[in-house]
């Protein structure tokens, strides 16, 4: 063996170098050399040699034979003696050595290689024989114990088990099968079996050809997994839905001779307790049968002995828990596997686990818990049941648990609760957002009124005029007739009256806009109150008038920024049928977003053109399209799919609800909303597409 590592024990030096060179020439590895038996024993654990060579006649506190015996029996490492010359004393030591090899000087390369390889081969055979004898006795004992465990496990399983020959003879059946088929004995599976016991495909009309399945798929060694079927007969008049798997069993020639059927009642999505009767005669066949069943189960199964050592840990258990059997005591189960109460936070006490309780003789059913560990970082919810295991004399021998992953059910329940809460929150946020937009417009209008009324230059001019008139009350007629300043009073009064009239008109217009905005706020609240009365919110509206009304609501903001607004409804119907308030609010949100986009572009110093907003309505195939376009800041391509998401905004003071609520309204009306932009600095178009069949009366 070219990769054999050899440790040399020798204290003269010359022999050490000679034998080391010979060994290296032959391709062996000399890991180190030791000058005494005691040193060699200390270095064996670190060097881990495959063989030790000891010089016979080693001069030290420990003789060569003592060192060899210590190495051989403590570490089970083969030992060979290096012999300088043959004497009676040497021959006597060789006889006493017994299990040790030897080589003589001079160390001929061929003889040295042959001696080493023969001795290694002999030592390997002796060790293998001793190991096999011990292992055989241990295997037989474990198989017997495992068989008893399997029988108890089958008795605690929920699934029904049937073992069939390919001729249709029932070799094994558990009592719980009758809970599915009724009390009539099943009998052999002949051609009339499905008709007698009422086994159908899910359509509840087509009968299952069990004899054909046995003679085709299963005879060819093809497994059938998770086949959904329906049972209806005289005992099961209401019918039972089941899911069945059939797995072939093979003989030593890999020929299918029987099959194992695993059947689960899925009518109530709850496993029934199943009692298994072990009828197999040969121990190896029973082990093969149970292993096949466990490997095909979707539920996790774990069994431990009375000390808590794992004896059964099926693949589904490893998959669900994320770990194979860990070398830990029952006190460490909760910590090492990461068991928590369903709140996901509170650790589950190890002594309250279903498996620990079963070890104490307590049964438990469908205990829910949460599992999270490094291999299952997101965690899973499981439902677990446990049973104690008993020997023939009714003494406790261990425990078994069966569990399933119920994460989908738990998460679905939580998601439903969260969705309800989130839906209510989003409605409130949307109402506040829409009302906020309208209130902002009211504030802008009030500020305009403040400028007209409080900081009014006409009042100052009128006051100056009255002061001048008061100063000339005594000579009023002469003053306005002969004094140059007095002669300007009449023209001044006429001009002042004209200015007051213009201002009054602007104030009236501003008040009208404020009134419309307040009405809009009231309409938002009224619409939310009557949200469930859809028939009250749909009405025919003038499309152009509604768009103009939307623009008018934000006229102050538009005028302040010098924005040019273009409205084109030439190729659109005059009237549409829509939920007026929501449609109006959608337009308000879109126009407001355009104004803010223009503001952002102005602030970025990228504006070299007249700010503008264009609103165009037109028919395109089956849709009434409404394009709200601006030459504002634009949208980056990566953000086009995000702008309608609730809470998404690029503005520091934004809520991210304007476009989101607009999208909800459009999509809820059966339409589409599409963002169009060439990128930052290139403007944006929001295209609303409403189906003509829905909006054109």
WOMO-V756651 format. One record per helix or strand of 3 or more residues. SS is the DSSP state (hx for helix, st for strand). FROM is the first residue (numbers start at 0). TO is the last residue. If there is no record, write none. Layout:
ss: {SS SS}
from: {FROM FROM}
to: {TO TO}
//
This chain:
ss: {st hx st hx st hx st hx st hx st st hx hx st hx st st st hx st st hx hx hx hx st st st hx hx hx hx hx st hx hx st st hx st st hx hx st st hx}
from: {4 13 28 36 50 63 77 87 100 108 159 169 176 192 198 209 223 239 255 282 299 309 314 329 349 353 363 375 395 406 456 475 485 533 537 542 554 563 574 579 611 622 636 657 671 683 691}
to: {8 24 33 46 54 74 82 96 103 155 164 172 180 196 200 217 230 249 264 295 304 312 320 336 351 358 372 389 404 452 470 481 528 536 541 552 560 570 578 602 619 629 638 667 675 690 694}
//
